[in-house]
Structure formats: C-alpha cells, structure tokens
C-alpha cells in the first residue's frame, strides 16, 4: 500500500468540514489519505468529471486509478482504507441509501452540529 494513495477533497471554507477531516486524518495512522481543498486548482482538476455546480455539494474521495466517490457513496471506500474500518465499510456498502441519508442529514445540519462542538465558521449546504 502506497502512502497517501487516496485523496480526500473537502470544503476549505467550512469549519465543520475541516474539523471532520481532522478526525479522519487522525484515524488514518497508515498515512493513506491526502487532503486537498475542493477550491484549489488541484481539487478542481481532480473533480473535472463532476459538474462545477456540484463540487461543493459534498466531500469526495479519489481512489488510485482516479475513481471519484462523493457523499455517502464515498463512505465504504474511505472506511476500507482506515485502520479497523472494514466492518464499518461493510455496513456502509450493505446499506447505501441509509448511508447517503445519514450523510445528507449531517451535512444539512452541519451548522447545528458545529455549534454543539464549538465551531463558529461552519457553512450550510446550498439548497438547489
């Protein structure tokens, strides 16, 4: 396994997103994940296949080979690369609609969650 062989794209303007990424990176003791801001030139290049208006709708995972997963769909492959995450990956993959709904719930209420953990600069998803 190559260190930093998966790229996690996150919203660098969202305090809750950065807080969440920090927790995931702390879990990544094998150094498999490379964080990249969605808004950065590299982030935009990695997300070239995602419509520009959808890029900030969620986080994204780019796997070796270039496959991009977003939101709840990215939870199983992310969990698989984290130490001890395989059982969680199994659950996420077995229940994809529930995983997506859970992601959307947290993302849609990230300002509420952020206030509860003391983050002042959380953002809200744009409603289409």
C-alpha positions in Angstrom: 0.0 0.0 0.0 1.3 3.3 -1.0 1.2 6.2 1.5 -1.2 8.9 0.5 -2.8 6.8 -2.3 -6.3 8.2 -1.7 -7.2 11.9 -1.9 -9.9 13.4 0.2 -11.4 16.6 -1.2 -13.0 18.9 1.3 -14.6 22.4 1.5 -11.8 24.6 2.9 -14.3 27.3 3.7 -16.3 25.1 6.1 -15.1 24.8 9.7 -17.2 21.7 10.3 -15.7 20.1 7.2 -12.2 20.9 8.3 -13.0 19.6 11.8 -14.4 16.3 10.3 -11.4 15.9 8.1 -9.0 16.4 11.0 -10.8 13.5 12.8 -10.5 11.3 9.8 -6.8 12.1 9.3 -6.1 11.3 12.9 -7.7 7.9 12.3 -5.5 7.4 9.2 -2.5 6.1 11.1 -1.1 4.4 8.0 -1.0 7.8 6.1 -3.2 6.6 3.2 -5.1 9.9 2.8 -4.0 13.1 1.2 -6.3 16.1 1.9 -6.9 18.6 -0.9 -9.3 21.5 -0.8 -12.1 21.4 -3.4 -11.5 25.1 -4.2 -7.8 24.6 -5.0 -6.5 24.2 -8.6 -5.6 20.6 -7.9 -9.1 20.0 -6.4 -10.7 21.4 -9.5 -8.6 19.2 -11.7 -9.3 16.1 -9.7 -13.1 16.9 -9.9 -13.1 17.6 -13.7 -15.7 14.9 -14.2 -18.0 16.4 -11.6 -20.2 19.4 -12.8 -18.8 22.6 -11.3 -22.1 23.4 -9.5 -22.0 20.0 -7.7 -18.4 20.1 -6.5 -19.2 21.8 -3.2 -22.3 19.7 -2.5 -20.3 17.2 -0.6 -16.8 15.8 0.1 -15.2 13.5 -2.4 -12.7 10.6 -2.4 -10.4 9.9 -5.3 -9.1 6.4 -5.3 -5.9 5.1 -7.0 -6.9 4.9 -10.7 -9.0 8.0 -10.5 -12.4 6.7 -9.4 -14.3 9.6 -7.6 -16.9 8.8 -4.9 -18.9 11.5 -3.3 -21.0 12.0 -0.1 -22.4 8.6 1.2 -21.1 6.7 -1.8 -17.5 7.6 -0.6 -18.0 6.2 2.9 -17.3 2.5 2.1 -14.0 3.0 0.2 -12.9 5.6 2.8 -13.7 3.2 5.7 -11.8 0.4 3.9 -8.5 2.3 4.0 -8.8 3.3 7.6 -7.3 1.0 10.3 -10.1 -1.2 11.7 -12.6 0.4 9.3 -13.6 -2.7 7.2 -16.6 -3.7 9.4 -17.9 -0.1 9.1 -17.2 -0.2 5.3 -19.3 -3.4 5.1 -22.2 -1.7 6.8 -22.0 1.4 4.6 -21.8 -0.7 1.5 -24.7 -3.0 2.6 -27.0 -0.1 3.3 -26.1 2.6 0.7 -29.4 4.5 0.9 -29.2 4.8 4.7 -25.5 5.8 4.5 -26.4 8.6 2.0 -29.4 9.7 4.1 -27.2 9.9 7.2 -24.5 11.9 5.3 -27.1 14.3 3.9 -28.7 14.7 7.4 -25.4 15.6 9.0 -24.3 17.8 6.0 -27.7 19.6 6.0 -27.4 20.3 9.7 -23.7 20.9 9.9 -24.2 24.4 11.3 -26.2 22.9 14.2 -23.6 20.2 14.9 -20.8 22.7 14.6 -22.3 25.0 17.3 -22.6 22.0 19.6 -18.9 21.3 19.3 -17.8 24.9 19.5 -17.1 25.6 15.8 -18.0 29.1 14.7 -17.3 29.1 11.0 -19.4 26.1 9.8 -21.2 26.5 6.5 -24.6 25.3 5.2 -25.2 23.4 2.0 -26.6 25.5 -0.7 -30.2 24.5 -1.5 -31.0 24.0 -5.1 
